[in-house]
Amino acid sequence: MEVINSFFSNIKDKLTNPYFGTLIIVLLFSHWELLYSIFNFNASQDLNDKISFIQEYISENITWTSFFKDATLALVLMLTGYLVIIVTRSLVIWVEFRLMPIITGVIISKNVVIKSEYDEVVEQREEYFDQYEEQRENVRRFSKTIDEQTEQIKEKDENLLEQSNKITQTIRDLDTTKISLNESLKREKQIKNELTLLQNLNENLKRDNNLKNKMLDQFELLFVGDTNKAFFNTLNKFPPEIVKEVAKLKNDNQWDSFIAMGDFFRKGGHLDGALLSNMIKRGLAFERGENESFTPKGKIIYYYRNIFDSNNNYN
């Protein structure tokens, strides 16, 4: 059974082969008389007559030369068929993908877009969307970093203000000590031992004053130095205590008076004693003997008075 199946399968492969199929067709057309005669013998002719006719036809018409010609013709026809298929297929593809888009672009409305162009635009849009999402993620990361740095700056400002308050309190204590020592010097000027003691205390006070002045210089450089001056250009960059103090001055209608006191410190002139006392109570100025000056907080406010004066929203 397997032998029979293999035999018919082999025949089927040969018949479906393009060359053998073409060769069979050529042989049928070249020797159609033989095929016709096989199925159209006269009824009076017996089997021997039919066999004789077939043998005679084959011996006269089917030779190696004729078979080679038929095989060559079948090969030429097969190649010609493939050439026709290639040409027609190429023509169809050219018409479909070259000529038709041109004709479509000329005839149809401009609102209709060729699919290849549409696919290209969609692909570009997807690329731009991916880039947009990537940039958004970068902005989120940068924003988070800025928020963290802003929080750190606020903490540093609060620590700086705390140190400023401590320095102000130290200055007040030192001024009080100096006044007390001066009074003691006047009362006990004749006593040598106490004078010597007072002289020693005075030397210590000078050293403390020098230390205080250095600390004040460092503190003031943080706000009024040339390096940091450009940074403090908006209200939200100042410590909350500074902004609250400005708000109190404006709410109490003392802002102009504070500016007048600063102009007095800077240019000289006349200053109301009650105004100076009020500013000393507010912690914006202090009096040392015959000289008056700003506290660090007061100096910062006066130094950036233009920024505070141009803003009215202190809520």
C-alpha angles and dihedrals in degrees: 000000000000090000091054092047091049091049094052091042089054091050090049091052092050093048092049091048107105094227098046091044090053091046092053091051091049092050091049092052094043094050102030091135090066092050091046093048094051091062098035110050118145116260090236093062118089129214094271091056091051093049091048091051092050093048092048093049093048094048092050103038109022109066134144089261094053091044091052090050091050091048091049091048090049090052092049092048092048092050090045090051091051090048090051089049091050093047095046093044091049090048091050092049092046092050093045100045103025112025099033095054089052093048091043091051091051098044108034128065121283088238089072112088126203111250094236090055091045092051090049092051091048091051091050090048091053090050091049090048091052090049090048092052090048091052091047090054090050090051090051091052092046091048091052090050091049091050090051091049091047090053090050090050090052091052091049091049091052091049090046092052091048089053089047091055090049091050091049091050090047090052091051091049090048092049091049090049091049093052091048091050092049091053090049090051091054093047097044100032092127097054110091099198094049090044090055089049091049090049090054091048089049090054090050089049091052090052090048090049091051090050090047092050091050091050091048091049091052091046093049092047088061090063110019100030118116091244096058099030094092091051097061098066102123135045095247091063094062123084113267092243091059092049091046091052091052090049091052092050092052095043090051091046089242098120096095090046090052090051089049090053091051091050088051091053091048103039105015127228131121126337128185111241092218090055091052091048090050092051091047089054089051090054094243098112140016135201122228113182108297095345129080127193143160125278113234090262092050092047092053092050093047093045092054095035092127092060093046093044092053093054125067102171106093099151 
